[in-house]
C-alpha cells in the first residue's frame, strides 16, 4: 500500500478520489485550505491544512505525507470568477502548481505525479474535437492559467525526468459537489430556494459531460500507467456525452418534475462556445472507458442534491 497526497481534496474529484484510494487500502493525505468547508471527503482521510499558494505549506504537506503518489487538483476552477479576479486565478493556478512541482522535485521520491489541467487549456476548438496534440492556447484568464499549468508540468517532466502525467477533463458532474456555481448543483439550488437561475451565452454553449466516478477510474488507471509505462505525457478524459447548457437545464428540470425560474442572458460572454474532446489515447494506453451518461445518472445525481444542498 502507498502513501497518496492529494491537493484540492475537498472538491468534487478530489473527495471522490481520496475516498476511492482510501477504500483500496492506501494511506491518503488531503491538503485542506478551509477546515469549515463542506466536503464529501471521508473521515478516513488524513487532513493537513494549508494553501497551495504558500510554498512552506506545500513543503510541510509533502514532508508529512511522504507520498509515493501525488495528485495535484487544487485550483481556482470557476471560469466566470477568473474574469473578475484574474490575478488571484493566475497566482493560485500557476504559482500553486510551481510550488507543488518544485517541492516534489526537491523531495524526489515520488513514483507517480498527476497534474490536473483542463480542456480549456486548449483554447478555441480548431478541429472537430480536442486531441492531446491540439495547441495549448488559452486566452481568457482561467484558460490561460491552465495552459501555463500544462507547460510548467511538462517542463518538470522533461527537464527533471519527473514521473508526471497531465490530465485534461471535460465538464465533471456527480454527487458530492457543494459548489453552487457549477451547473447541476446551481440549478437544483435555485429550485430549492425558488430563486431565478441565470444561464449565460443564450444557453447555447456546447460541452461534454462526464461522471465523477468515471474520472476517478481514469485517475487510478493513469497512476498505474505512470508506474509501468509513462511514455505519454498527457491524457484527455472525456465521455462523448455532449449537450448544450439549455439541454442540461431541461434534463434537471424534467428530473425534478417542476418548473425552475430561469433568466437566459442573450449577450455572449468571454467563454469558449464549443468544447468537444477525444479520449482515444487514454483508452488505448489504459483500457479505460466511461461507464456513465447524464441520462443514466441524472436521477441519483439530482436526488442527492435535493437532499444535501
KOLMARLUM-243640 format. One record per residue (C-alpha): residue in three letters; x, y, z. Coordinates in steps of 0.2 Angstrom, whole numbers, plus 5000, padded with zeros to 4 digits. Layout:
alaXYZ/...
***
This chain:
unk500050005000/unk500650184996/unk500550355004/unk499550464992/unk499550654994/unk498150754985/unk497850944984/unk496051004981/unk495450854990/unk493850944996/unk493250974979/unk492150854968/unk493550754960/unk494750764975/unk493550704988/unk492950554977/unk494750514973/unk495350524990/unk493950414996/unk494250284982/unk496150274986/unk495750255005/unk494450115001/unk495850024991/unk496950025007/unk498150165004/unk498550305016/unk497850465009/unk498350645015/unk497250785009/unk497850965008/unk496351065015/unk496351255014/unk494751295023/unk494351175038/unk492551245038/unk492151205020/unk490851075016/unk491550915008/unk491150745003/unk492850685010/unk492950535021/unk493450545039/unk494750405035/unk495750535025/unk497150625035/unk496850815033/unk498350935033/unk497851115032/unk498751235020/unk498751335004/unk499551294988/unk499951474986/unk501151465001/unk502751374997/unk503051325016/unk501351245017/unk501751145002/unk503451085009/unk502651045025/unk501250945016/unk502550845006/unk503650815022/unk502150755032/unk501350645019/unk502950575012/unk502050524996/unk502350384984/unk501050464973/unk500550644972/unk498950714963/unk498850904961/unk497050954959/unk496951114969/unk496551274958/unk495351414956/unk494151324945/unk492751444940/unk493051524923/unk491751664927/unk492651714943/unk494351714934/unk493651864924/unk493351964940/unk494951904949/unk496251874936/unk497751904947/unk497151784960/unk496751654947/unk498451664939/unk499351664956/unk498351514963/unk498451404947/unk500251454941/unk501151484957/unk500251354966/unk500751224953/unk502551284953/unk502551274972/unk501951094971/unk503251034957/unk504751124965/unk504351044982/unk504150874974/unk505750904964/unk506750934980/unk505850784988/unk506250674973/unk505550514980/unk503850524971/unk503450374960/unk501950454951/unk501350634949/unk499750694941/unk499450874937/unk497650924933/unk497451044919/unk495851074909/unk495051064892/unk495051254892/unk496951244891/unk496751214873/unk495851374870/unk494651394855/unk494251224846/unk495151224829/unk494651054824/unk493150934827/unk493750894844/unk495250914855/unk496650784855/unk498250794865/unk499150864850/unk498051014849/unk498951184853/unk498851254870/unk498251424868/unk497051484882/unk496551664880/unk495451704895/unk496251714912/unk495651534918/unk496051464901/unk497751544900/unk498151494918/unk497851314914/unk498951324898/unk500351384909/unk500051244922/unk500151124907/unk501851194901/unk502551204919/unk502151024922/unk502850964906/unk504451064909/unk504750974925/unk504350814917/unk505650834903/unk506950934912/unk507050844928/unk506350674922/unk504950684935/unk503550544933/unk502250674928/unk500650654918/unk499450794914/unk497550774913/unk496350874904/unk494550834908/unk492950894901/unk491550954912/unk491350844928/unk489750814937/unk489150694950/unk488550684968/unk489650774982/unk489850944974/unk489451084986/unk489951224973/unk488351304968/unk489251394954/unk489351234945/unk487951194933/unk486951054941/unk487051104959/unk486751284954/unk485151234945/unk484551124960/unk484951254972/unk483951384963/unk482451264963/unk482551244982/unk482751424985/unk481451474972/unk482751594965/unk483051634947/unk484451534939/unk485451634927/unk486151554911/unk487551634901/unk487851644882/unk486051604877/unk486251434885/unk486951384868/unk488751334875/unk489151154870/unk490151054882/unk490550874885/unk490050804902/unk490750664912/unk490350574928/unk491550594943/unk491650404945/unk492250384928/unk493550524931/unk494150434947/unk494350274937/unk495350364925/unk496550434938/unk496850264946/unk497250194929/unk498450344925/unk499350314941/unk499650134936/unk500150194919/unk501450304926/unk502150174937/unk502350044922/unk502550134906/unk502550334907/unk502850364889/unk501350484886/unk501450654895/unk499550704894/unk497850624893/unk496150694889/unk494750624900/unk493050634891/unk491450544888/unk490750594871/unk489150644881/unk488850814873/unk487550944877/unk487151124877/unk486851214894/unk485051234890/unk484851044887/unk485651004904/unk484551134912/unk483051054904/unk483650874909/unk483750934928/unk482151024927/unk481250874920/unk482050764933/unk481450874947/unk479750874939/unk479451064942/unk479751224933/unk481351324938/unk481351514936/unk482751554923/unk483551704916/unk484451674899/unk485751804895/unk485751844877/unk487451934876/unk488951824873/unk490251814887/unk492051784887/unk492051594886/unk492351464873/unk490751414865/unk491151234860/unk492251104868/unk492250934862/unk493650804866/unk494350644861/unk495050514874/unk495650384862/unk497450394869/unk496850364887/unk495850214881/unk497250144871/unk498550164885/unk497550114900/unk495950024893/unk494950144902/unk493150184896/unk491750294903/unk490350194910/unk489050334914/unk488050464905/unk487050604911/unk485450514906/unk485850364916/unk486450454932/unk485350614932/unk484050544944/unk485350494958/unk486350654955/unk484850774957/unk484150674971/unk485750694981/unk485750874978/unk483950894983/unk484350805000/unk486050885003/unk486151064997/
***
